[in-house]
């Protein structure tokens, strides 16, 4: 039970984590269809490698999040953040946090898990036949997935919008703190 009112928040989805996984898993279809529609054998093989890696690490991320969500008892992100007002989940779940960081690196095809793109020995994976705006949209989607995974990490393990002033009886939504935490995770990516 949350001891403060949730009426000040813009959107409160009870199955927020489930909704996020459902929407983020649709990216696999875009990658497979982009490799297939380029009418190149190499692009299709790159798309299948990338899709296999994304699906494999989505399972890993889901199993890690189940442990955290069982402690909270809710799939609502607001309640997950409110549960962390005394201590962030980074401390009690530190091994899970490290596994989660490795999994989100692999999920977004960042180094050292960039085998699906593997520019040195392959032909850049699924986006080999794309140039100009199509290529830019693929990289825009890739970097927006990095920001989304950073936001998920901040919400689940780093206390979301809560500041480091623990023992606060009425936490305030602070978008600046939330943005700084996401920027720190994106700095880790880069």
C-alpha positions in Angstrom: 0.0 0.0 0.0 1.3 3.4 -0.9 1.1 5.9 1.9 0.7 8.9 -0.4 -1.7 9.9 -3.1 -1.2 8.9 -6.7 -3.6 11.5 -8.0 -0.7 13.9 -9.0 0.6 11.6 -11.8 -0.3 11.9 -15.4 -0.8 8.3 -16.3 -0.9 5.3 -14.0 -1.2 2.0 -15.9 -1.6 -1.0 -13.6 0.1 -3.3 -16.1 2.8 -0.8 -17.2 5.7 -3.3 -17.2 3.7 -5.8 -19.3 2.6 -3.0 -21.7 6.3 -1.9 -22.1 7.4 -5.4 -22.9 4.6 -5.9 -25.4 5.4 -2.7 -27.3 9.2 -3.2 -27.2 9.0 -6.7 -28.5 7.4 -5.4 -31.7 10.8 -4.1 -32.8 11.9 -7.7 -33.8 9.3 -7.6 -36.6 10.7 -4.4 -38.0 14.2 -5.8 -38.1 13.2 -9.1 -39.8 11.0 -7.3 -42.3 13.7 -4.8 -43.2 16.2 -7.6 -43.8 13.7 -9.5 -45.9 12.4 -6.5 -47.9 15.9 -5.4 -49.0 16.0 -8.5 -51.2 19.6 -9.3 -50.2 20.7 -12.6 -48.8 23.2 -11.0 -46.5 20.8 -8.5 -45.1 18.3 -11.3 -44.3 20.9 -13.3 -42.5 21.9 -10.2 -40.5 18.2 -9.6 -39.6 17.8 -13.2 -38.4 20.9 -12.9 -36.3 19.7 -9.6 -34.8 16.2 -10.9 -34.1 17.5 -14.1 -32.4 19.7 -12.0 -30.2 16.9 -9.6 -29.3 14.5 -12.3 -28.4 17.1 -14.2 -26.4 17.9 -11.2 -24.2 14.3 -10.2 -23.8 13.8 -13.4 -21.9 16.8 -12.6 -19.7 15.5 -9.1 -19.0 12.0 -10.5 -18.2 13.4 -13.0 -15.7 15.5 -10.4 -14.0 12.5 -8.1 -13.7 10.3 -10.8 -12.3 12.5 -11.0 -9.1 12.2 -7.3 -8.6 8.5 -7.1 -9.3 7.7 -10.0 -6.9 9.2 -7.9 -4.1 7.0 -4.9 -5.1 3.9 -6.9 -5.8 2.7 -4.8 -8.6 3.4 -4.2 -12.3 2.7 -0.4 -12.0 5.8 1.7 -12.5 4.6 4.3 -10.0 4.3 1.7 -7.3 7.7 0.3 -8.2 9.3 3.7 -7.8 7.3 4.5 -4.6 8.6 1.2 -3.1 12.1 2.5 -3.5 11.7 5.7 -1.5 13.8 4.4 1.4 16.4 2.4 -0.6 16.9 2.0 -4.3 16.8 -1.5 -5.6 20.4 -1.1 -6.8 21.6 -2.0 -3.3 19.6 -5.2 -2.4 19.6 -6.4 -6.0 23.1 -5.5 -7.1 23.9 -8.8 -8.8 20.6 -8.6 -10.7 21.4 -5.0 -11.6 24.7 -6.0 -13.2 23.0 -8.8 -15.1 20.3 -6.4 -16.2 23.0 -3.9 -17.5 24.7 -6.7 -19.5 21.3 -7.8 -20.9 20.3 -4.3 -22.0 23.6 -3.9 -23.7 23.0 -7.1 -25.6 19.3 -6.3 -26.3 20.2 -3.0 -28.0 23.2 -4.6 -30.0 25.9 -2.4 -28.3 29.5 -3.4 -28.0 30.7 -6.1 -27.1 27.4 -7.7 -28.2 27.3 -6.1 -31.7 27.7 -9.3 -33.6 24.4 -8.9 -35.6 25.9 -5.8 -37.2 29.5 -6.9 -37.1 30.8 -4.4 -39.6 34.3 -5.8 -39.8 33.5 -9.3 -41.1 30.0 -9.0 -42.3 28.2 -6.4 -44.4 26.6 -4.3 -41.6 23.7 -6.7 -40.9 20.1 -6.0 -41.7 20.6 -2.4 -42.8 23.2 -3.1 -45.6 20.9 -2.0 -48.4 19.6 1.1 -46.8 21.0 4.6 -47.2 20.0 8.2 -46.5 16.7 8.5 -44.6 16.1 4.8 -44.2 19.5 4.3 -42.6 19.0 7.4 -40.4 15.6 6.0 -39.2 17.2 2.7 -38.2 19.8 4.5 -36.1 17.2 6.8 -34.7 15.3 3.7 -33.6 18.4 2.1 -32.2 19.3 5.1 -30.1 15.7 5.6 -28.9 15.7 2.0 -27.7 18.9 2.8 -25.7 17.0 5.7 -24.1 14.0 3.6 -23.4 16.1 0.8 -21.8 17.9 3.5 -19.8 14.5 4.7 -18.5 13.5 1.2 -17.6 16.7 0.8 -15.7 16.2 4.0 -13.8 12.6 3.2 -13.0 13.3 -0.3 -11.7 16.7 -0.1 -10.1 17.6 3.6 -9.5 14.5 5.0 -7.9 13.0 6.7 -11.0 12.3 10.4 -10.3 13.1 10.2 -6.6 16.1 12.1 -5.4 18.8 10.8 -3.1 17.1 12.3 -0.1 15.7 9.2 1.4 13.1 9.3 4.3 11.0 11.7 2.3 7.4 11.3 3.4 5.9 12.8 0.2 8.1 12.2 -2.9 7.7 14.7 -5.6 7.9 13.9 -9.3 11.2 15.5 -10.5 11.8 15.2 -14.2 15.3 16.7 -13.9 16.5 14.0 -11.6 14.9 11.4 -13.9 16.6 12.9 -16.9 20.0 13.0 -15.2 19.7 9.3 -14.2 18.8 8.3 -17.8 21.7 10.4 -19.1 24.1 8.5 -16.8 22.8 5.1 -18.1 23.2 6.4 -21.7 26.7 7.5 -20.8 27.4 4.0 -19.7 26.1 2.8 -23.1 28.5 5.0 -25.0 
